[in-house]
Amino acid sequence: MEGRGFIMGYILMSANIDMDQDKRIISNPDICHGNPFIRGTRVMVWLILDYLANGDSIDDILADYPGLTKEDILACLSYAAKEVKGRVVPVEIASQSL
């Protein structure tokens, strides 16, 4: 049940990060075409999420972007979670023949 430990750890950490996220992730229509980005940079949230989705670790990202912190990366995850929370996407279920 390693996965559950990670999820529980994320849930506990996200409570602390949520307050800080508002300070770290911002959006301005005049910067990055209005895409949310990490304050003090032009690194967009979607870019960090792409790195993580492609299997890069937080340490990999920090090596490529030394101006970022672990908290910046976690704030991107927290931001993304808030954005999708409560959204319902209709999915067509294929019929199965038994």
N, C-alpha and C positions, 0 to 999 in steps of 0.2 A: 504494500500500500504506500509506496514512495510518493506516488502522484498526489495522494490525499494530503500528505504532509506539506508538499509544495503549495497546494491550493489553500490549505489552512494558513500557512505562512503568508501567502499573498493576501488573503483576506485580512489578516491581522495587520500586515504592513499597510494595506491600502487605506485603512482607517486613518493612519497617520499621514499618508501621502496626500490624501484628498485635500486637506487644508492647504498644504504647500503647493499643490498642483495649480491652484488659481494664481499663484505668484510666478510659477515656472512656465506654464503654457499660455500663450496669448495669441490673439488674432487681430490683425490690423489690415484693413482693405488695401492699404498702400504698401504693405510688405508681404512678399511671397504670394502675391495674388489673392490675399485674404485667407490663405491656408493657415491653420494653427501651427505655431512654431515655438521652439524653446527660447525663452526670453534671453536677450543678449547675443543671440545667434540668428542665423537664417536657416537653421536646421529644422525642417518641417517634421511634424509628428509622423506623417505617413511614411517618411523615409526611414525613421527609426523602426516603425512597425514592420516595414518591408525587410529590413536587416534581420529582425528577430524571427519573422515568418520564414525566412530562408535559412534559418539555423545558426545565425551568428549569435555569439554570446554577448552579454553586456561588456565583458572585458574586450572582446573583438571590436565592438563599437567604440569603446573608450580609447582604444589604441589608434583607431582611424580619426577620431574626433577628440583630441586631448583637452579641448576646452569644455567638454561636457563632463558631467558627474553621473554617478550611479543613480542619484536621486532624480536627475533630469530624465534618464531612461525610464525609471519607474513612474515618473509623472506622465510620460507619454502613454504607458500602459494604463494607468489610472484614467487618463483622459479618454482613451479609446473605450474602456469599459463603461464609462459614464455615457458616452455617445450612443452605444448600442443597447444599453440597459432599457428594457421595456419595449423595444422595437419588435414588431411582429412581421415576419416576412412570409407571405404565403408560399407554400411549397406544394407542388403537385405530387401526389403519392401514386406511384405506378401500381397498377393492379397486379396481384400475384395469383397465378393459377396453382391450385393445390393439387 
